[in-house]
């Protein structure tokens, strides 16, 4: 799809990633089009799956979620349907906010956000370690986040 995006589409994407609350009128002024064609372009980007959603980015600490961990997960591939069973379990655990299939020393990288260390400990021992398909877990505790960019690394300025 990116080969069919023109300079104006890319400008729209850059602006909306920074502030999705912008009005269509303000967006149209910033990209140099009238409101109707601007709205048309945004709808086209949505319909083509380029823009997947709009959401509020909530500060986890402001709602009492103080612990963020990344966990390396290695599966026991000798078990039937290990991947499918593991993913089904992962999708039912609300504290797991991301799950990635990776290469290297583990099979998956999961991101967990929870209230505190005792909550994480309960999740680890009473939930994650009870998943039969998991062979090994390795927790990487986040001390702080030094960069969290909403803007995807793409060349938005084209010739």
C-alpha positions in Angstrom: 0.0 0.0 0.0 2.9 2.4 0.8 3.7 2.7 -2.9 0.3 4.2 -3.5 0.5 6.8 -0.7 1.3 10.2 -2.0 3.0 13.1 -0.2 -0.3 14.4 1.2 -1.3 10.9 2.5 2.1 10.6 4.3 1.6 14.1 5.8 -1.8 13.1 7.1 -0.3 9.9 8.7 2.4 11.9 10.4 0.0 14.4 11.8 -2.6 11.8 13.0 0.1 9.7 14.7 1.1 12.8 16.7 -2.5 13.9 17.5 -5.5 11.8 16.5 -7.8 14.2 18.2 -7.2 16.9 15.6 -10.4 18.1 13.8 -10.8 17.5 10.1 -10.9 21.3 9.7 -7.5 21.7 11.4 -6.0 18.7 9.5 -7.2 20.2 6.2 -5.5 23.5 7.0 -2.2 21.8 8.0 -2.1 19.7 4.8 -3.3 22.5 2.5 -6.6 20.9 1.2 -10.2 21.8 1.8 -12.1 19.7 4.5 -14.1 17.5 2.1 -11.1 16.0 0.2 -9.2 15.7 3.5 -11.9 13.6 5.0 -12.1 11.5 1.9 -8.3 10.8 2.1 -8.6 9.9 5.8 -11.6 7.5 5.1 -9.6 5.9 2.3 -6.6 5.4 4.6 -9.0 3.8 7.2 -10.8 1.6 4.7 -7.5 0.4 3.2 -6.2 -0.6 6.7 -3.4 1.9 6.8 -5.0 3.6 9.8 -6.1 0.8 12.0 -7.5 2.6 15.0 -7.7 5.7 17.1 -7.2 5.5 20.9 -6.2 7.4 24.0 -2.7 6.7 25.2 -3.2 6.3 29.0 -0.3 6.8 31.4 -0.2 3.5 33.3 1.1 5.0 36.5 -1.9 7.4 36.6 -4.2 4.4 37.0 -2.0 2.4 39.4 -0.2 0.2 37.0 3.3 0.6 38.2 5.1 -2.6 36.9 6.0 -3.3 33.3 8.0 -6.4 32.5 9.1 -8.2 29.3 9.1 -12.0 29.6 11.0 -14.3 27.2 9.0 -17.5 26.8 10.3 -20.8 25.5 7.8 -23.4 24.6 8.0 -27.2 24.9 7.5 -28.0 21.2 7.1 -31.8 22.0 3.6 -31.0 23.2 0.8 -31.2 20.5 -0.4 -27.8 19.3 2.0 -26.0 21.7 1.9 -22.7 19.8 -1.9 -22.6 19.4 -2.6 -23.6 23.0 -0.1 -21.1 24.3 -1.5 -18.3 22.2 -5.0 -19.1 23.3 -3.9 -18.8 27.0 -2.0 -15.6 26.3 -5.1 -14.0 24.8 -7.1 -14.7 27.9 -4.6 -12.9 30.3 -5.5 -9.2 30.4 -2.1 -8.2 31.9 -0.3 -9.4 28.8 -0.6 -6.4 26.5 1.7 -7.5 23.8 3.0 -10.9 22.5 5.6 -11.2 19.8 7.0 -14.3 18.0 10.8 -13.8 18.1 14.0 -15.5 17.1 17.0 -16.1 19.4 17.1 -17.5 22.8 13.3 -17.8 23.2 10.2 -18.3 21.1 8.0 -15.4 22.3 8.4 -12.0 24.0 5.5 -10.9 26.0 4.9 -7.5 27.6 3.1 -7.5 30.9 1.7 -4.4 32.7 0.3 -4.8 36.3 -0.2 -3.0 39.6 2.8 -4.1 41.6 5.4 -6.8 42.2 3.1 -9.0 44.3 0.6 -8.9 41.5 3.3 -9.8 39.0 4.5 -12.6 41.2 1.0 -14.1 41.4 0.6 -13.8 37.7 4.0 -15.5 37.2 3.5 -18.4 39.6 -0.3 -19.0 39.5 -1.0 -18.3 35.8 2.1 -18.3 33.5 3.9 -21.2 35.1 0.7 -23.2 35.0 0.6 -23.1 31.2 1.7 -26.6 30.2 3.2 -25.6 26.9 5.8 -23.2 28.6 9.2 -24.8 29.1 11.1 -21.7 30.4 10.3 -18.1 31.4 12.8 -15.3 31.8 11.7 -12.0 33.2 13.2 -8.7 32.2 12.1 -6.0 34.6 11.6 -2.5 33.3 13.2 0.1 35.5 12.1 3.1 33.4 11.2 4.0 29.8 13.6 6.4 28.2 11.9 6.4 24.7 8.4 5.6 23.7 7.6 7.0 20.2 4.2 7.0 18.6 5.6 7.9 15.2 6.6 5.0 13.0 10.1 5.2 11.5 9.1 6.1 7.9 10.3 8.8 5.6 7.2 11.0 5.6 8.9 13.8 3.7 9.0 12.7 0.0 10.5 14.5 -2.9 
